[in-house]
Amino acid sequence: MVFYNPHMLKKYSILFLLGIFFTSCHKDKLSNKKALKHFDKGEYELTIKELLPLAQKGFQLDQTNFLLGESFRLSNRITQSLPYYQQAQSKGYVDKMLPYYMAMAAKSIGNYELTKSYLSEFVKSKPSRLYQIKSEIELENLGQIPDLLKKQSPVTLQALTGNTAKTEFDAKKIGDELIFTSSSKPEIYKNNGLPFLGIVKAPLKNPGEIGSQSIFSSALFKENANDGTPAFTKDGSTVVFARGNTGKSKDPSPDVDLYMSKKTGNAWSEPERLSISDSIAWDGSPSFSADERTLYFSSNRRGGKGGVDLYRVPIDNSGRFGRPINLGSTINTPGDELFPYVSANGKLYFSSDGHPSIGGLDLFVASRNENEIVVEHLGVPINSIGDDFAISFSDSTQGYISSNRPGGKGDDDIYFFKSTGSEDRWWTTAPPPVIDTLNKKIVNYFVQVKVVDPSGNPIDSVKINVRKNGQTLSNEKTNKKGFIELIDLAENDELVFKCDKEDFITVRSSFSMEGKTIPESLLKKEMTDTTFQVTITMDRPEIGKEISKLYEINSIYYDLDKADIRTDAAEELDKIVQFLTDNTQMNLELGAHTDARASTGYNLKLSQRRAESAVNYIIRRGIAKDRIKPKGYGESQLINECSDGVECPEEMHQQNRRTEFKIIKISTE
């Protein structure tokens, strides 16, 4: 259940936790300003109520129908969007993403031929690289659907007695109760016209039937926010769950984060946001591993393989979380992977629309066979033409899934499954096979760090704090040649080096083992040592020095005529927050620049707005206001030839729409 915005400013709506969306339609041509206002706020149900009467009266059928299609798609009702998209196209509405939206809507109702037709039309339009790849994969996957439909899951499946006309999903059996997420709060979420979501409980009358719902815990109950997808430790004393924003544009939380609460006696503590949550990204659907030493979750954070990816985070003996690690391209696709669940025997279950699927999200299981990870589709009736997700086991023979398949009672419903007794079970309780390591070739990985000045000369006596996978590994000091001791590495390690020396700018540098391991087939010796070289440059602070290259900060770019902070820009601004935190004696100027389009005066004002937008972002993250100065330069400092009257591609104009950082004050105290 993942929805896309066609532009680079993209947010995801996954089941329930939605931010504010924008669309590519030419909304300025639609005269119903009230509907547009609702749409821009992400209030899709109110948009639909405004526009349906207009469509029935034949008012501006191209834009009205497209906006209706978008509102249904973005509010988790994609099956209802297709006729409106088709009407918009038939009335001449032009949008490059329209065939793609129609293809996904057609797939959601099981019309695979129409899906193929629309995707073929979309590919011919030469879309962005991401959607080109997604479409080509989807076209290839369509050919596997006949085989997927023939694959039978060795289970019986029934709708849970107790589902309502509202939304219920992600059920877990805890004791004699079923804990799940339900749209049962009193306040209405304007996105879909349903109540806000909360974590509820219900007594189990039998495995397939529940009693009346009630609030799980008042401490985890926030009336005007979406809460859900709880993950519990075995003893039931700790819960991690996802909390979304209120759907309002002024919400201080721009998206969805992970929270933790602990139980003392019969009371749950006030939830606290986990440090691993990305303040800009969507982080949700958490799940503990069987040994509770790892937390799995989904995220659309920068650096992933596609839309929403699965990540894992190690948990040390004191309960501290390490650094999130992407599960890699065998699991993650250019599409979306959600709702990880690790069974007692170590198998990873998840939902995906990037692997070959029957409908939207389908359920899969990943298991390790020797050194190879194998992903398997769970077949029918577990999967359907709808979205199927959030599997959990109550014991070795039965459990629950969630689905919005046809015939359900509400938006999303809970289903109970039970083994038919077949030996061909994807949840077999047999332990994973023991891997024979006696004859296995081994690689020892190391990293060697050297610190130099801008001329390449080594710097001695630099204090380096080394963090591995989110935890401090050691505190080192460079020798006369600028080196520290070799650091040994495992295959999935992530390192961060914080380098500090008096009269130098404190810098940070990172190193990841992702993609750097050597396949055993290429090894010639029984044991191989491999050392990676990391060179870190440090410089002395000077007034006017531009810090971007030194601190690995990329320029901040903006969309045309906008001052909003994009997701890619937020990641760079977080580096500025870190820079100012590490270098408390320095103040910075954030200089914002525009392209040459529009008037000089207008561009000057726009650039000032952009600089102030960046500064406000940083201040909200704890940096004192007097340490940052916003400065708008307009079009006075173009970095290419795209001046007034010169025709240039959009990419070159975007190069000029940037924000740069330079030192303007150095305190000697």
Secondary structure, DSSP 8 states (H G I E B T S, - for coil): -EE--SSSS---EETTB------SS-GGG---HHHHHHHHTT-HHHHHHHHHHHHHTTSSHHHHHHHHHHHHHHTT-GGGTHHHHHHHHHTT---TTHHHHHHHHHHHTT-HHHHHHHHHHHHHT---HHHHHHHHHHHHHHTTHHHHHH-B-SEEEEE-BT--SS-EEEEEEETTEEEEEES--SSEETTTTEE--EEEEEEEEETTEE---EES-GGG--TTS-EEEEEE-TTS-EEEEEE---S-TT-SS-S-EEEEEEEETTEE---EE-TTS-SSS-EEEEEE-TTSSEEEEEE--TT-SSSBEEEEEEB-TTS-B---EE--TTT--SSBEEEEEE-TTS-EEEEESSSS-SSSSEEEEEEEETTEEEEEE--BTTS-SS-EEEEEEEETTEEEEEE--TT-SSSSEEEEEEE-S-S--TT--S-------TT--EEEEEEEEEEE-TTS-B--S-EEEEEETTEEEEEEE--TTSB---EEE-TT-EEEEEEE-TTS--EEEEEE-TT----GGG--SSEEEEEEEEEEE-----TT-B-TTTTT---EE--TT-----HHHHHHHHHHHHHHHH-TTEEEEEEEE--S-S-HHHHHHHHHHHHHHHHHHHHTTT--GGGEEEEEEETTT-SSS--TT----HHHHHHHSEEEEEEEEE---
